[in-house]
Amino acid sequence: MEKLPDPSHIAIHAWAEDDQPREKLLQKGRQALSDAELIAILLGSGSRGESAVALAQRILRGVDNNLQELGKISVTDLQNHKGMGTAKSVTLIAALELGRRRQLSDLRERPRINSSQDSYKAIAPLINDLSHEEFWLLLLNRNNEIIGRERLSTGGFSSTVVDVKMVFKIAIDARAIAFIAVHNHPSGNLNPSQADEIITKKLLEASKILEIQLLDHLIISEQGYYSFRDHDKM
């Protein structure tokens, strides 16, 4: 009986088109794959007359080959692409969410905040690619270690409501010694608005009365971040 060849020794080009990215990863490592090839592995198969890689390339073109934009896409958006059913769409969304959570996994170790850059890294994966505004709190202990991340409010494209009383209730309930206020600007503009400056002033005044220190207020977008503390506005 003729012995079948070891699949690991078969040249990649000899495999079926949908199988090639998997074998390329096995033979050359994950770093050798393009974004489209990695997505193709998740999809498993393409559509009629189109390989998984071609389908992945088409999806990427729909977001200008920008993985940040891909991270914003919904299951419904994906299903608008021919060949993307519920199963494939859910699989891709789940993989993107795992990537986001991986960036936050070090929070289990209570990272210490020593700079605005530390604050940005601790919260950015949660909000920097949202299409609506959210206001969050980073809650700290006396060693400036993060003991919690709490979403205070969710709004529209250009604003969200901030209840100063709720900010300090959350901080008190968590037994926080200090906190950092954070919100995102979906527009990408990092300049603080008049409303941003007003709420920062209110939080500062209340923090002095309640003796829970406001260390900073960050505005975050895909372009980076703006720190009120770094700009001497606190």
KAKA-V270816 format. One record per pair of residues at least 4 apart in sequence whose ideal C-beta (glycine too) atoms are under 6 Angstrom apart, sorted by sequence separation. I is the first residue (numbers start at 1). J is the second residue. D is the distance in Angstrom with one decimal. If there is no record, write none. Layout:
BEGIN
i=I j=J d=D
i=I j=J d=D
END
This chain:
BEGIN
i=10 j=14 d=5.1
i=15 j=19 d=4.3
i=20 j=24 d=6.0
i=23 j=27 d=6.0
i=24 j=28 d=5.5
i=28 j=32 d=3.8
i=33 j=37 d=4.0
i=46 j=50 d=4.4
i=50 j=54 d=4.6
i=73 j=77 d=4.5
i=84 j=88 d=5.2
i=86 j=90 d=6.0
i=114 j=118 d=5.5
i=120 j=124 d=5.2
i=124 j=128 d=4.5
i=140 j=144 d=5.2
i=141 j=145 d=5.1
i=155 j=159 d=5.2
i=185 j=189 d=5.5
i=192 j=196 d=3.9
i=206 j=210 d=6.0
i=5 j=10 d=5.8
i=15 j=20 d=5.1
i=25 j=30 d=5.4
i=33 j=38 d=5.1
i=46 j=51 d=4.5
i=50 j=55 d=5.5
i=60 j=65 d=4.9
i=79 j=84 d=5.4
i=84 j=89 d=5.2
i=106 j=111 d=5.9
i=113 j=118 d=4.6
i=155 j=160 d=2.7
i=171 j=176 d=4.4
i=192 j=197 d=5.5
i=207 j=212 d=5.6
i=220 j=225 d=4.8
i=228 j=233 d=4.4
i=229 j=234 d=5.1
i=46 j=52 d=4.4
i=63 j=69 d=3.8
i=78 j=84 d=4.9
i=113 j=119 d=5.5
i=141 j=147 d=5.2
i=207 j=213 d=5.7
i=228 j=234 d=4.9
i=45 j=52 d=5.5
i=63 j=70 d=4.9
i=127 j=134 d=5.4
i=153 j=160 d=4.8
i=207 j=214 d=4.3
i=218 j=225 d=5.2
i=219 j=226 d=4.3
i=12 j=20 d=5.3
i=15 j=23 d=5.4
i=25 j=33 d=5.8
i=46 j=54 d=6.0
i=47 j=55 d=6.0
i=138 j=146 d=5.8
i=139 j=147 d=5.3
i=153 j=161 d=5.2
i=171 j=179 d=5.2
i=43 j=52 d=4.7
i=46 j=55 d=4.4
i=139 j=148 d=4.0
i=218 j=227 d=5.7
i=79 j=89 d=5.3
i=204 j=214 d=5.5
i=12 j=23 d=5.3
i=78 j=89 d=3.8
i=138 j=149 d=5.9
i=203 j=214 d=5.1
i=216 j=227 d=5.7
i=217 j=228 d=4.3
i=12 j=24 d=5.5
i=40 j=52 d=3.8
i=40 j=53 d=4.5
i=123 j=136 d=6.0
i=137 j=150 d=4.8
i=216 j=229 d=4.2
i=75 j=89 d=4.6
i=136 j=151 d=5.3
i=137 j=152 d=5.9
i=21 j=37 d=4.0
i=37 j=53 d=6.0
i=40 j=56 d=4.5
i=36 j=53 d=5.5
i=39 j=56 d=3.8
i=134 j=151 d=5.9
i=135 j=152 d=4.5
i=200 j=217 d=4.7
i=75 j=93 d=5.7
i=135 j=153 d=4.8
i=21 j=40 d=4.8
i=22 j=41 d=5.7
i=21 j=41 d=5.1
i=36 j=56 d=4.2
i=134 j=154 d=5.1
i=150 j=170 d=5.2
i=36 j=57 d=4.6
i=104 j=125 d=5.4
i=59 j=81 d=5.7
i=103 j=125 d=4.0
i=133 j=155 d=4.4
i=36 j=60 d=5.8
i=122 j=146 d=5.9
i=132 j=156 d=5.8
i=71 j=96 d=5.2
i=100 j=125 d=5.1
i=135 j=160 d=5.1
i=148 j=174 d=5.0
i=18 j=45 d=5.2
i=133 j=160 d=4.2
i=135 j=162 d=5.3
i=192 j=219 d=6.0
i=55 j=83 d=5.1
i=200 j=228 d=5.6
i=157 j=186 d=5.5
i=190 j=219 d=5.6
i=113 j=144 d=4.9
i=190 j=221 d=5.8
i=112 j=144 d=5.3
i=18 j=51 d=5.7
i=112 j=145 d=5.1
i=188 j=221 d=4.7
i=190 j=223 d=5.9
i=17 j=51 d=4.1
i=18 j=52 d=4.7
i=185 j=219 d=5.7
i=47 j=82 d=5.7
i=110 j=145 d=4.2
i=111 j=146 d=5.8
i=139 j=174 d=4.7
i=142 j=177 d=4.6
i=178 j=213 d=4.0
i=180 j=215 d=5.2
i=188 j=223 d=5.2
i=47 j=83 d=2.7
i=110 j=146 d=5.7
i=140 j=176 d=5.9
i=141 j=177 d=5.7
i=180 j=216 d=4.8
i=181 j=217 d=4.3
i=182 j=218 d=4.6
i=184 j=220 d=4.8
i=185 j=221 d=4.8
i=190 j=226 d=4.2
i=46 j=83 d=6.0
i=139 j=176 d=4.0
i=162 j=199 d=5.0
i=178 j=215 d=5.2
i=140 j=178 d=4.5
i=164 j=202 d=5.3
i=139 j=179 d=5.3
i=171 j=212 d=5.0
i=137 j=179 d=5.1
i=138 j=180 d=4.2
i=164 j=206 d=5.5
i=168 j=210 d=5.4
i=43 j=88 d=5.1
i=136 j=182 d=4.6
i=135 j=183 d=4.4
i=42 j=91 d=5.4
i=42 j=92 d=5.5
i=133 j=184 d=5.9
i=42 j=95 d=5.4
i=130 j=184 d=5.7
i=131 j=186 d=5.4
i=72 j=129 d=5.2
i=127 j=184 d=4.3
i=71 j=129 d=5.0
i=72 j=131 d=5.9
i=123 j=182 d=5.1
i=68 j=129 d=5.2
i=119 j=180 d=5.1
i=128 j=220 d=5.2
i=127 j=220 d=5.9
i=128 j=222 d=5.6
i=124 j=220 d=5.6
i=119 j=218 d=5.7
i=116 j=216 d=6.0
i=120 j=225 d=4.6
i=116 j=227 d=3.8
i=116 j=230 d=5.3
i=68 j=222 d=5.6
END
